[in-house]
Every structure is written in C-alpha cells, then in structure tokens.
Amino acid sequence: MGDRDWRPFVYGGLASCVAELGTFPIDLTKTRLQIQGQVLDKKHAVLKYTGMVDCMVKVMKQEGFKALYNGIWPAVLRQSTYGTIKFGTYYSLKDIIFEFNKDSEPFMVSFFCAVIAGAVSSAIANPTDVLKVRMQIQNTSRNVNLVQCFKEVYTQEGISGLWRITL
C-alpha cells in the first residue's frame, strides 16, 4: 500500500469484531427462529420458539448460556475479514479517486466505492458466514468447532458449499 493509510482496515476490522461479540446472541436467536418450521428439513420442522426472548431463554435453559455463542468464531473471523476489507477498500478507493479533486465529493462516487467495497468483502467473507449459520443451528451436544464444521461442509458439498446462500 505504500504511503496509503492502513488505519481504516484495522479500525474497521476491530470495530466489526467488537460489535459482533455484543450482538451475537441476538443473531443466534434470529437464525434459530428463521429455520424453525421448515418443510424441507424435518429436524427443524417443529416450532420450538414463540419469539426472540422465548428463544433466548429456552436456549439458555436447555443448552446453557454458552450455547448463545455457538458459531461465534466463524462470526468473528467473518467480521475481521469482512469489516477490514469493506472499510479499508471503501476509504482507499475514495482516497484514490478524490486524490486529485479535494474540493468535491459527489454522492455517486461514494456510492460506487461503497458498492465495490461491499461486494468484494461479502464475496470473500461468505464462507465464514455459512459456517456461522451451520454452527448456530446445532445444539451444543454436537460440540463442532470451526475446523470440523468447515470439513463437514467441504466433504458433503464441496468448495461451492461455502458460498451457498441457503441451508
């Protein structure tokens, strides 16, 4: 990067990781609520929860407090890559584009930089999001770690399974 500013990359990644640690139990309950009642996957066909609070309470009672953080490590890995790349790319692109024109910052150029940064970072970080969701829907009795989850997805679905949009 030479004389380019590295701080947006580091600060973006750190801020994303801290935010993920604070909001992860909410994300886990959202994911579990989304998958319940599925027709395609019989193990998730039953409606277990009536809402976010009910889900959070039942997960803590039935699986323990630690279960609220099932899938935290792929989530932190995702945020460290996604946040770092997204913020760093956005500000670097803006700096390159506006290097010669410091007086004006058109909205469309900022929008373009944001779209490019978001698309690139999402494409790179998507495998960690797939692993996070897989770990969130499992209860703690399986005790699958990040590497085991990766191996399962790769063995059963191949490399393209890491870029799946749905379960």
QUIDAFEN-V877301 format. One line per field, one symbol per residue. ss: DSSP state (H for helix, E for strand, L for the rest). phi: phi as a letter, one per 40 degrees, with the letter a starting at -180 (. if undefined). psi: psi as a letter, one per 40 degrees, with the letter a starting at -180 (. if undefined). A space follows every 10 residues. Layout:
ss=???
phi=???
psi=???
//
This chain:
ss=LLLLLLHHHH HHHHHHHHHH HHHHHHHHHH HHHHHLLLLL LHHHLLLLLL LHHHHHHHHH HHHLHHHHHL LHHHHHHHHH HHHHHHHHHH HHHHHHHLLL LLLLLLHHHH HHHHHHHHHH HHHHHHHHHH HHHHHHHLLL LLLLLHHHHH HHHHHHHLHH HHHLLLL
phi=.gcccccdcc cccccccccc ccbddccccd ccccccgccc bccbccccbb iccdcccccc ccbgddccbc gccccccccc cccccccccd ccccccccdc bccbbcdccc cdcccccccc cccccddccc cdcdcccccc ccfccdcccd ccccccbgcc ccbccbc
psi=ebeihedddd dddddddddd ddeddddddd ddddeieidd hdeedhhdie addddddddd ddeidddeeh eddddddddd dddddddddd dddddddede gedigidddd dddddddddd ddddeddddd ddddddeiie ddfhiddddd ddddddeadd defidi.
//
